[in-house]
């Protein structure tokens, strides 16, 4: 019986090994589509990320091109143009960055129109929620399941309509520099370091340290122990998430605790020097339903990227017609924390 068991094991390994072979990727006849990602935040200027999809197939270059020639418009609900957004060079993402000067209003419907040469026209119809009303009760350094965390106690007032609540924590990168004045001209040391070294000790030359907040963020893992969180649909209470999600009923207050990973608060606090210097931002948001569904399904995709054939694949929600991506409406309260010396 012992020998039979050994033979069966060898046979099983041989069969499994023989079944492994590389499958060629079939050619794709799909056409590229416009990709649009944006969070329209009430009170802030409009910003969008624009890209172009690529088909998956043999001999396809997977490097995405920066789309600098798109026509990106912010319109009102009736299609009247409010502003033509302009392209801004930004190396922090593979997607092109477009910005405008219009400040988004809460409780308003918008229309986003993107015309891309050779691709076509894509559009989305985002709606910004009413202003969110949040009270921060207290904060506390503590531990959660053995890990160091910073705890926030929030009370979110109810609304006449259902609210979709999102809580997140980010580390915004900063660039530290020195500004100096010489011959009534203003310079930055990073641009004119040689000149600065020559004149810094001369009479009349003044300088000061400057902090520039970059459009670059590091997401901090967040946790919840609230059984009412929709994260329970995803992976339970003991896992880390990009965001904590709640569906808040009509006129019902939400009293909950948010935990963020404390090792990400201070630069160089972990092995390898991460995270970098910056400020911590904790955001509590009320978002549009389609944006909420996107964020919820994204949390599910993070745990099942489709590599396990035994689990049903999850498709990210999309609200961009004739394109891909999400344009979400958002009303938020932000709390900035400064642990690094800036």
Secondary structure, DSSP 8 states (H G I E B T S, - for coil): -HHHHHHHHHHHHHHHHHT--------------EEEEEEEETTSEEEEEEEE-----TT---------S-EEEEEETTS-EEEE-EEE--TTSSSEEEEEEEE--SSEEEEEEEEETTTEEEEE--EE-----EEEEEEEEEEETTEEEEEEEEEE---SS-EEEEEEEEEEEEEEEEEEEETTEEEETTTSHHHHHHHTTSTT-EEEEEEEEEEEEEE--EE---TTSGGGGTT-TTS-BS-EEEEE-TT--EEEEEEEEGGGSSTT-STTS-S-SEEEEEEEEEE-HHHHHHHHHHHHHHH--S--TTS---------BTEEEEEEEEEEEEEEE--S--
